[in-house]
């Protein structure tokens, strides 16, 4: 795990992180919480990276929090926010999140959970469930096992891949490939679950290039 975190620290130091919020995250947050009392709506960015989503949450007036396994990620995010980040940003192991039970109204996660081995992912989903309030929502994005990027990696476990030689996972290090059945099993304790599959094909060969699952779960 230490080597895995070092790789991400290196990525962030080289500026390999997203600078703008993704449209599906913006849509999830605003479609569910636009009319909420925002300064009392507590939302966690699980794996906050370069702070793109934390800044969006802050700018929209939500009670924002960010957590990442990388110290460099938290440093960059803190610098991006400039102010009001005291007690909001944490370096932590996702399998042991430093928050009270039933603490968050929502959790957003754009592929951070998927950068772990399946054994840890089982623990992470349990932590997600623990720290969400009753009725709280999780919005996540993971890669499906049919994604072409996995063909460039080395299988190190049950659909766990590392050491990518090329493709769109080259700088991603450890990545787990998900199936729908696996997602349903992981999120079984939740009262509601929606899983949407999005695929991208090569225009010329019609070869499947990317497979993404968008997960929306309500506790």
C-alpha positions as CSV (number, residue, x, y, z in Angstrom):
1,X,0.0,0.0,0.0
2,X,2.9,2.4,0.8
3,X,4.2,2.0,-2.8
4,X,0.7,2.5,-4.2
5,X,0.4,5.8,-2.3
6,X,3.9,6.9,-3.4
7,X,2.9,6.4,-7.0
8,X,-0.1,8.7,-6.5
9,X,2.0,11.3,-4.7
10,X,4.3,11.3,-7.7
11,X,1.4,11.8,-10.1
12,X,0.1,14.8,-8.1
13,X,3.6,16.3,-7.9
14,X,3.8,16.1,-11.7
15,X,0.4,17.8,-12.0
16,X,-1.5,14.7,-13.1
17,X,-4.9,15.5,-11.7
18,X,-8.2,16.9,-12.9
19,X,-8.8,20.6,-12.4
20,X,-12.5,20.9,-13.2
21,X,-15.5,19.1,-11.7
22,X,-17.0,16.3,-13.9
23,X,-20.5,16.9,-15.2
24,X,-22.0,13.7,-13.7
25,X,-20.8,14.8,-10.3
26,X,-22.2,18.3,-10.7
27,X,-25.5,16.8,-11.9
28,X,-25.8,14.4,-9.0
29,X,-25.1,17.1,-6.4
30,X,-27.4,19.8,-7.9
31,X,-30.2,17.5,-8.8
32,X,-30.4,16.1,-5.3
33,X,-29.4,19.0,-3.1
34,X,-30.0,22.3,-5.0
35,X,-32.9,23.3,-2.8
36,X,-31.3,22.0,0.4
37,X,-30.0,24.1,3.2
38,X,-26.5,23.9,1.7
39,X,-24.4,25.0,4.6
40,X,-25.9,22.2,6.7
41,X,-25.7,19.6,3.9
42,X,-22.5,17.6,4.6
43,X,-20.8,16.1,1.5
44,X,-17.6,14.1,1.3
45,X,-15.4,13.7,-1.7
46,X,-13.9,10.3,-1.3
47,X,-10.5,10.5,-3.0
48,X,-10.3,14.3,-3.5
49,X,-7.3,14.2,-5.8
50,X,-6.5,17.8,-6.9
51,X,-9.5,19.2,-5.2
52,X,-11.7,19.8,-8.3
53,X,-14.9,18.5,-6.6
54,X,-14.1,19.8,-3.2
55,X,-13.7,23.3,-4.6
56,X,-17.1,22.9,-6.5
57,X,-18.8,21.9,-3.2
58,X,-17.2,24.8,-1.4
59,X,-18.1,27.3,-4.1
60,X,-21.7,26.1,-4.1
61,X,-22.0,26.6,-0.4
62,X,-22.1,23.0,0.8
63,X,-20.5,21.7,4.0
64,X,-17.6,20.1,2.2
65,X,-15.1,17.5,3.2
66,X,-12.3,15.8,1.4
67,X,-10.2,12.7,2.1
68,X,-7.4,11.0,0.2
69,X,-4.6,8.5,0.9
70,X,-2.1,10.9,-0.6
71,X,-0.5,13.7,1.5
72,X,0.3,15.5,-1.7
73,X,-3.4,15.4,-2.8
74,X,-4.4,17.1,0.5
75,X,-1.6,19.7,0.2
76,X,-2.7,20.6,-3.4
77,X,-6.4,20.7,-2.4
78,X,-5.7,22.9,0.6
79,X,-3.7,25.3,-1.5
80,X,-6.5,25.4,-4.1
81,X,-9.1,26.3,-1.5
82,X,-6.9,29.0,0.2
83,X,-9.3,29.4,3.1
84,X,-11.9,27.7,5.2
85,X,-10.4,24.2,4.8
86,X,-9.4,23.7,8.5
87,X,-10.8,20.4,9.7
88,X,-12.2,19.6,6.3
89,X,-9.4,17.7,4.6
90,X,-8.0,14.4,5.8
91,X,-5.2,12.0,4.8
92,X,-6.6,8.5,5.6
93,X,-6.9,4.9,4.7
94,X,-10.3,4.4,3.1
95,X,-10.8,1.2,5.0
96,X,-10.7,3.1,8.3
97,X,-12.3,6.5,7.5
98,X,-11.9,9.1,10.3
99,X,-15.5,10.1,10.6
100,X,-18.4,9.3,13.0
101,X,-21.1,7.0,11.9
102,X,-24.1,8.6,10.1
103,X,-22.1,11.8,9.5
104,X,-22.6,12.6,5.8
105,X,-25.6,13.4,3.7
106,X,-23.8,12.4,0.6
107,X,-20.5,10.9,-0.7
108,X,-19.1,11.4,-4.1
109,X,-16.4,9.1,-5.5
110,X,-15.0,9.3,-9.0
111,X,-13.1,6.0,-9.3
112,X,-11.2,6.3,-6.0
113,X,-12.7,3.1,-4.5
114,X,-11.7,1.4,-7.8
115,X,-8.0,2.0,-7.2
116,X,-7.9,-0.7,-4.5
117,X,-7.8,-4.5,-4.3
118,X,-11.2,-6.2,-3.9
119,X,-10.5,-7.2,-0.3
120,X,-10.1,-3.6,0.6
121,X,-13.1,-2.5,-1.6
122,X,-15.3,-4.8,0.6
123,X,-14.2,-2.9,3.7
124,X,-14.4,0.5,1.9
125,X,-18.1,0.0,1.0
126,X,-18.8,-1.0,4.6
127,X,-17.2,2.3,5.7
128,X,-19.2,4.2,3.1
129,X,-22.4,2.7,4.5
130,X,-21.3,3.4,8.1
131,X,-20.6,7.1,7.7
132,X,-23.7,7.9,5.6
133,X,-26.8,9.1,7.3
134,X,-30.1,7.2,7.0
135,X,-31.3,8.2,3.6
136,X,-27.8,9.5,2.6
137,X,-26.7,9.0,-1.0
138,X,-23.5,7.6,-2.6
139,X,-22.5,8.5,-6.1
140,X,-19.6,6.5,-7.6
141,X,-17.8,5.8,-10.8
142,X,-15.9,2.6,-11.4
143,X,-14.5,0.7,-14.4
144,X,-16.0,-2.5,-15.7
145,X,-13.8,-5.6,-16.2
146,X,-14.4,-5.5,-20.0
147,X,-12.6,-2.2,-20.3
148,X,-9.8,-2.5,-22.9
149,X,-7.3,-0.8,-20.5
150,X,-7.0,-4.0,-18.4
151,X,-5.4,-5.8,-21.3
152,X,-2.3,-3.6,-20.8
153,X,-2.0,-4.5,-17.1
154,X,-0.8,-7.4,-14.9
155,X,-3.4,-9.5,-13.0
156,X,-2.4,-9.5,-9.4
157,X,-5.6,-10.7,-7.8
158,X,-9.3,-11.3,-8.4
159,X,-9.9,-8.7,-11.2
160,X,-7.2,-6.6,-9.6
161,X,-4.6,-5.2,-12.1
162,X,-1.4,-3.2,-11.8
163,X,1.8,-2.4,-13.7
164,X,0.0,-1.1,-16.8
165,X,2.4,-0.9,-19.8
166,X,0.1,1.4,-21.8
167,X,-3.5,2.5,-22.4
168,X,-5.6,4.8,-20.4
169,X,-4.7,3.2,-17.1
170,X,-1.0,3.6,-17.5
171,X,-0.7,6.3,-14.8
172,X,-3.4,4.8,-12.6
173,X,-1.4,2.0,-11.0
174,X,-3.7,-0.4,-9.1
175,X,-7.2,-0.7,-10.7
176,X,-10.0,-3.2,-10.0
177,X,-12.3,-4.3,-12.8
178,X,-16.0,-4.5,-11.7
179,X,-18.9,-6.6,-12.8
180,X,-22.6,-5.6,-12.2
181,X,-23.1,-8.7,-10.0
182,X,-20.1,-7.6,-7.8
183,X,-21.4,-4.1,-7.5
184,X,-24.9,-5.4,-6.4
185,X,-23.2,-7.7,-3.8
186,X,-21.0,-4.9,-2.4
187,X,-24.0,-2.5,-2.1
188,X,-26.5,-5.0,-0.9
189,X,-27.0,-3.4,2.5
190,X,-28.3,-0.2,0.8
191,X,-32.0,0.3,0.5
192,X,-31.8,1.5,-3.1
193,X,-29.3,0.9,-5.8
194,X,-29.0,2.0,-9.4
195,X,-26.2,0.9,-11.7
196,X,-25.8,2.4,-15.2
197,X,-23.3,1.1,-17.7
198,X,-21.6,3.4,-20.2
199,X,-19.4,2.0,-23.0
200,X,-17.3,3.6,-25.6
201,X,-16.3,1.9,-28.9
202,X,-13.5,2.6,-31.4
203,X,-15.2,4.3,-34.4
204,X,-13.3,2.3,-37.0
205,X,-13.0,-1.2,-35.5
206,X,-16.1,-1.1,-33.2
207,X,-13.8,-2.5,-30.5
208,X,-15.0,-1.8,-26.9
209,X,-12.5,0.7,-25.5
210,X,-14.0,1.8,-22.2
211,X,-16.6,0.4,-19.8
212,X,-17.8,2.6,-16.9
213,X,-20.4,1.9,-14.2
214,X,-22.1,4.8,-12.5
215,X,-23.4,3.8,-9.1
216,X,-26.1,5.6,-7.1
217,X,-27.0,4.1,-3.8
218,X,-29.2,5.3,-1.0
219,X,-28.8,4.0,2.6
